């Protein structure tokens, strides 16, 4: 089994086999402690759902709850979602727009184009500080 040091200040594991390289580079943390296999097995594995690794007051790793996103992070995520939905909607209507310009659009395609343009308008109106996402045409609201 591979042996590790754990640094609480850096919240990271350092393989014992690279200790010399860390020390030679001046990057070996002063608080690094040799840990037992059970700790490295638990905390080098994927975190349980909703948890993340943090340094405990005893200098060893522990699982803590993932903190909720800040309002700024929620808005940024909503902006990304909005941009993605707009790009997807634009991609959906591009052929119908070409057909409309050429005068070869069917009535069904024109109706779909109108519905998708209304959806794009609704997406553009979404306030990402408190998003209420419109339903794309053809999908039933649940």
Backbone as CSV, one residue per row, in Angstrom:
resi,resn,N_x,N_y,N_z,CA_x,CA_y,CA_z,C_x,C_y,C_z
1,UNK,0.847,-1.187,0.000,0.000,0.000,0.000,0.888,1.245,0.000
2,UNK,0.521,2.211,-0.778,1.271,3.461,-0.869,1.070,4.262,0.428
3,UNK,2.124,4.854,0.925,2.065,5.656,2.147,1.983,7.137,1.776
4,UNK,1.286,7.900,2.634,1.079,9.322,2.378,1.307,10.147,3.634
5,UNK,1.691,11.398,3.382,1.629,12.455,4.379,0.346,13.225,4.082
6,UNK,-0.181,13.877,5.111,-1.331,14.767,4.908,-0.969,16.127,5.483
7,UNK,-1.259,17.163,4.710,-1.046,18.541,5.158,-2.399,19.198,5.353
8,UNK,-2.687,19.595,6.588,-3.960,20.254,6.884,-4.017,21.650,6.257
9,UNK,-2.888,22.364,6.261,-2.911,23.721,5.711,-3.156,23.708,4.210
10,UNK,-2.698,22.653,3.531,-2.909,22.557,2.087,-4.055,21.603,1.737
11,UNK,-4.560,20.881,2.740,-5.622,19.894,2.552,-5.286,18.962,1.391
12,UNK,-4.072,18.426,1.455,-3.647,17.543,0.382,-2.789,16.410,0.913
13,UNK,-2.751,15.355,0.110,-1.937,14.184,0.411,-0.666,14.246,-0.409
14,UNK,0.439,13.845,0.217,1.736,13.838,-0.448,2.299,12.424,-0.350
15,UNK,2.565,11.787,-1.475,3.139,10.444,-1.427,4.509,10.470,-0.732
16,UNK,4.700,9.547,0.207,5.958,9.456,0.939,7.124,9.296,-0.025
17,UNK,6.920,8.556,-1.111,8.008,8.291,-2.061,8.566,9.566,-2.714
18,UNK,7.799,10.677,-2.661,8.275,11.929,-3.260,8.723,12.963,-2.226
19,UNK,8.859,12.525,-0.979,9.225,13.465,0.082,10.525,14.200,-0.241
20,UNK,11.526,13.484,-0.710,12.811,14.117,-1.015,12.647,15.214,-2.069
21,UNK,11.868,14.932,-3.114,11.665,15.931,-4.171,10.941,17.169,-3.616
22,UNK,9.939,16.945,-2.759,9.237,18.077,-2.137,10.202,18.900,-1.288
23,UNK,11.006,18.213,-0.500,11.951,18.921,0.376,13.002,19.658,-0.448
24,UNK,13.536,18.991,-1.472,14.543,19.631,-2.326,13.980,20.880,-3.008
25,UNK,12.697,20.840,-3.353,12.058,21.981,-4.009,11.583,23.031,-3.009
26,UNK,11.672,22.704,-1.716,11.221,23.645,-0.684,9.709,23.737,-0.593
27,UNK,9.015,22.673,-1.034,7.548,22.713,-1.037,6.916,21.707,-0.074
28,UNK,7.755,21.067,0.756,7.196,20.105,1.711,6.582,20.894,2.856
29,UNK,5.251,20.742,3.079,4.590,21.542,4.120,5.078,21.180,5.526
30,UNK,5.246,22.189,6.345,5.729,21.988,7.711,4.761,21.235,8.594
31,UNK,3.486,21.196,8.233,2.494,20.506,9.067,2.174,19.098,8.568
32,UNK,2.917,18.599,7.587,2.631,17.274,7.029,2.838,16.198,8.082
33,UNK,1.855,15.302,8.181,1.948,14.185,9.119,1.744,12.891,8.348
34,UNK,2.473,11.864,8.749,2.313,10.549,8.151,0.980,9.984,8.611
35,UNK,0.194,9.512,7.658,-1.139,8.998,8.023,-1.208,7.503,7.770
36,UNK,-2.178,6.858,8.421,-2.300,5.417,8.222,-3.116,5.117,6.968
37,UNK,-3.041,3.876,6.547,-3.681,3.445,5.300,-5.187,3.684,5.289
38,UNK,-5.846,3.478,6.411,-7.306,3.638,6.464,-7.710,5.075,6.136
39,UNK,-6.944,6.028,6.625,-7.256,7.443,6.351,-7.033,7.753,4.878
40,UNK,-5.914,7.306,4.330,-5.666,7.600,2.916,-6.698,6.915,2.031
41,UNK,-7.073,5.683,2.352,-8.088,4.987,1.555,-9.416,5.740,1.571
42,UNK,-9.824,6.198,2.744,-11.110,6.893,2.851,-11.096,8.241,2.150
43,UNK,-10.045,9.013,2.361,-10.068,10.394,1.901,-9.444,10.621,0.530
44,UNK,-8.855,9.594,-0.058,-8.419,9.698,-1.447,-9.483,9.143,-2.393
45,UNK,-10.490,8.503,-1.834,-11.628,8.005,-2.623,-12.556,9.184,-2.906
46,UNK,-13.461,9.022,-3.878,-14.436,10.098,-4.124,-15.240,10.423,-2.862
47,UNK,-15.523,11.684,-2.701,-16.276,12.137,-1.524,-17.705,11.607,-1.574
48,UNK,-18.281,11.326,-0.412,-19.701,10.962,-0.389,-20.538,12.119,-0.958
49,UNK,-21.715,11.799,-1.419,-22.601,12.817,-2.012,-22.815,13.972,-1.032
50,UNK,-22.643,15.178,-1.538,-22.879,16.377,-0.735,-21.769,16.704,0.249
51,UNK,-20.661,15.987,0.164,-19.552,16.209,1.099,-18.291,16.616,0.350
52,UNK,-17.376,17.202,1.077,-16.067,17.538,0.537,-15.035,17.359,1.646
53,UNK,-13.775,17.175,1.257,-12.715,16.978,2.233,-12.249,18.319,2.775
54,UNK,-12.020,18.350,4.076,-11.487,19.537,4.734,-10.542,19.066,5.836
55,UNK,-9.738,19.969,6.342,-8.847,19.646,7.448,-9.603,19.816,8.756
56,UNK,-9.539,18.791,9.594,-10.167,18.868,10.903,-9.280,19.600,11.896
57,UNK,-9.825,19.933,13.049,-9.056,20.651,14.066,-7.907,19.800,14.603
58,UNK,-7.979,18.478,14.390,-6.909,17.579,14.828,-5.794,17.454,13.787
59,UNK,-5.906,18.207,12.673,-4.889,18.176,11.636,-5.049,17.044,10.646
60,UNK,-6.132,16.283,10.754,-6.399,15.184,9.838,-7.606,15.515,8.969
61,UNK,-7.733,14.824,7.831,-8.872,15.118,6.959,-10.197,14.661,7.560
62,UNK,-11.249,15.329,7.141,-12.604,14.961,7.553,-13.559,15.347,6.435
63,UNK,-14.748,14.767,6.436,-15.776,15.138,5.456,-16.638,16.232,6.051
64,UNK,-16.882,17.260,5.262,-17.808,18.324,5.670,-18.848,18.500,4.568
65,UNK,-19.956,19.140,4.915,-20.982,19.425,3.914,-20.442,20.425,2.896
66,UNK,-20.770,20.187,1.630,-20.416,21.151,0.590,-21.221,22.417,0.864
67,UNK,-20.560,23.559,0.953,-21.303,24.788,1.253,-22.240,25.152,0.100
68,UNK,-23.370,25.767,0.434,-24.263,26.183,-0.642,-23.594,27.241,-1.505
69,UNK,-24.022,27.306,-2.757,-23.471,28.304,-3.667,-23.859,29.705,-3.205
70,UNK,-22.977,30.654,-3.439,-23.285,32.045,-3.132,-24.276,32.564,-4.186
71,UNK,-24.888,33.687,-3.904,-25.801,34.295,-4.881,-25.065,34.601,-6.181
72,UNK,-23.834,35.046,-6.067,-23.032,35.347,-7.258,-22.796,34.076,-8.086
73,UNK,-22.513,32.964,-7.422,-22.304,31.699,-8.126,-23.601,31.196,-8.761
74,UNK,-24.714,31.364,-8.049,-26.014,30.951,-8.599,-26.357,31.756,-9.852
75,UNK,-26.093,33.058,-9.810,-26.356,33.911,-10.973,-25.443,33.513,-12.132
76,UNK,-24.177,33.257,-11.842,-23.242,32.844,-12.899,-23.698,31.532,-13.534
77,UNK,-24.162,30.597,-12.718,-24.653,29.321,-13.249,-25.907,29.541,-14.098
78,UNK,-26.772,30.439,-13.660,-27.987,30.742,-14.420,-27.638,31.424,-15.739
79,UNK,-26.649,32.296,-15.729,-26.203,32.949,-16.971,-25.684,31.916,-17.969
80,UNK,-24.903,30.952,-17.467,-24.394,29.889,-18.341,-25.531,29.044,-18.902
81,UNK,-26.490,28.722,-18.043,-27.631,27.919,-18.510,-28.423,28.696,-19.561
82,UNK,-28.645,29.961,-19.304,-29.391,30.800,-20.242,-28.683,30.847,-21.595
83,UNK,-27.379,31.057,-21.577,-26.615,31.110,-22.824,-26.696,29.779,-23.569
84,UNK,-26.611,28.681,-22.840,-26.705,27.366,-23.457,-28.068,27.107,-24.073
85,UNK,-29.123,27.479,-23.343,-30.481,27.294,-23.861,-30.732,28.170,-25.085
86,UNK,-30.208,29.391,-25.066,-30.359,30.275,-26.228,-29.626,29.710,-27.444
87,UNK,-28.426,29.199,-27.234,-27.666,28.617,-28.342,-28.392,27.402,-28.912
88,UNK,-28.939,26.591,-28.029,-29.679,25.410,-28.468,-30.921,25.815,-29.262
89,UNK,-31.619,26.817,-28.783,-32.823,27.287,-29.475,-32.464,27.874,-30.848
90,UNK,-31.400,28.661,-30.906,-30.958,29.240,-32.186,-30.600,28.137,-33.176
91,UNK,-29.933,27.106,-32.670,-29.567,25.976,-33.522,-30.812,25.267,-34.057
92,UNK,-31.845,25.201,-33.245,-33.090,24.535,-33.642,-33.785,25.269,-34.780
93,UNK,-33.752,26.597,-34.752,-34.539,27.374,-35.728,-33.792,27.774,-36.989
94,UNK,-32.495,27.550,-37.049,-31.706,28.086,-38.159,-32.187,27.600,-39.529
95,UNK,-32.528,26.322,-39.648,-32.989,25.814,-40.944,-34.339,26.417,-41.332
96,UNK,-35.221,26.567,-40.337,-36.530,27.162,-40.638,-36.379,28.609,-41.096
97,UNK,-35.431,29.336,-40.483,-35.201,30.720,-40.897,-34.730,30.772,-42.351
98,UNK,-33.850,29.871,-42.725,-33.376,29.816,-44.118,-34.528,29.496,-45.060
99,UNK,-35.344,28.527,-44.681,-36.488,28.161,-45.517,-37.465,29.325,-45.641
100,UNK,-37.658,30.079,-44.567,-38.560,31.238,-44.597,-38.024,32.282,-45.581
101,UNK,-36.727,32.555,-45.520,-36.129,33.528,-46.427,-36.253,33.096,-47.890
102,UNK,-36.175,31.786,-48.124,-36.282,31.267,-49.484,-37.728,31.051,-49.931
103,UNK,-38.650,31.231,-48.984,-40.063,31.051,-49.306,-40.461,29.593,-49.484
104,UNK,-39.736,28.668,-48.889,-40.053,27.239,-49.050,-40.420,26.584,-47.709
105,UNK,-40.839,27.378,-46.747,-41.188,26.843,-45.437,-42.625,26.310,-45.461
106,UNK,-42.836,25.177,-44.787,-44.194,24.626,-44.702,-44.942,25.341,-43.574
107,UNK,-46.246,25.178,-43.552,-47.058,25.796,-42.488,-46.667,25.235,-41.117
108,UNK,-46.410,23.929,-41.040,-46.006,23.329,-39.766,-44.656,23.873,-39.304
109,UNK,-43.728,24.008,-40.235,-42.415,24.552,-39.896,-42.529,26.006,-39.461
110,UNK,-43.396,26.754,-40.128,-43.579,28.160,-39.764,-44.169,28.269,-38.357
111,UNK,-45.125,27.400,-38.041,-45.720,27.402,-36.697,-44.657,27.064,-35.648
112,UNK,-43.787,26.078,-35.954,-42.705,25.720,-35.033,-41.730,26.882,-34.869
113,UNK,-41.389,27.526,-35.961,-40.487,28.674,-35.914,-41.057,29.769,-35.016
114,UNK,-42.331,30.060,-35.179,-42.968,31.092,-34.354,-42.933,30.705,-32.873
115,UNK,-43.234,29.427,-32.595,-43.213,28.963,-31.203,-41.803,29.074,-30.608
116,UNK,-40.793,28.688,-31.387,-39.419,28.759,-30.890,-38.946,30.205,-30.738
117,UNK,-39.397,31.093,-31.618,-39.034,32.509,-31.461,-39.650,33.083,-30.189
118,UNK,-40.866,32.663,-29.869,-41.504,33.096,-28.621,-40.721,32.560,-27.413
119,UNK,-40.260,31.327,-27.532,-39.442,30.726,-26.466,-38.135,31.502,-26.296
120,UNK,-37.500,31.878,-27.405,-36.261,32.666,-27.336,-36.526,34.013,-26.665
121,UNK,-37.650,34.647,-27.007,-38.013,35.899,-26.340,-38.184,35.687,-24.836
122,UNK,-38.829,34.575,-24.460,-39.031,34.270,-23.042,-37.690,34.008,-22.348
123,UNK,-36.787,33.309,-23.015,-35.450,33.081,-22.438,-34.709,34.400,-22.241
124,UNK,-34.775,35.268,-23.244,-34.094,36.564,-23.127,-34.645,37.391,-21.974
125,UNK,-35.885,37.170,-21.618,-36.513,37.923,-20.538,-36.222,37.345,-19.150
126,UNK,-35.602,36.161,-19.088,-35.334,35.526,-17.795,-34.372,36.386,-16.977
127,UNK,-34.771,36.667,-15.748,-33.927,37.387,-14.799,-33.069,36.338,-14.094
128,UNK,-31.773,36.327,-14.363,-30.920,35.274,-13.822,-30.659,35.415,-12.323
129,UNK,-31.120,36.491,-11.700,-31.001,36.584,-10.244,-32.093,35.780,-9.557
130,UNK,-33.159,35.499,-10.273,-34.239,34.640,-9.773,-34.930,33.985,-10.971
131,UNK,-34.210,33.048,-11.615,-34.689,32.484,-12.876,-35.968,31.663,-12.751
132,UNK,-36.841,31.869,-13.712,-38.046,31.072,-13.894,-37.986,30.656,-15.360
133,UNK,-37.518,29.423,-15.599,-37.204,28.983,-16.947,-38.450,28.626,-17.732
134,UNK,-38.578,29.172,-18.952,-39.717,28.807,-19.796,-39.548,27.384,-20.318
135,UNK,-40.650,26.771,-20.693,-40.629,25.410,-21.246,-40.437,25.502,-22.748
136,UNK,-39.488,24.731,-23.281,-39.292,24.738,-24.751,-40.535,24.241,-25.471
137,UNK,-40.765,24.706,-26.680,-41.909,24.233,-27.447,-41.862,22.700,-27.605
138,UNK,-43.031,22.097,-27.505,-43.116,20.646,-27.670,-42.900,19.859,-26.393
139,UNK,-42.485,20.496,-25.314,-42.312,19.812,-24.035,-43.473,20.186,-23.120
140,UNK,-43.972,19.217,-22.428,-45.055,19.459,-21.475,-44.473,19.964,-20.173
141,UNK,-45.075,20.992,-19.621,-44.654,21.484,-18.318,-45.086,20.469,-17.261
142,UNK,-44.205,20.202,-16.297,-44.584,19.223,-15.279,-45.108,19.864,-14.030
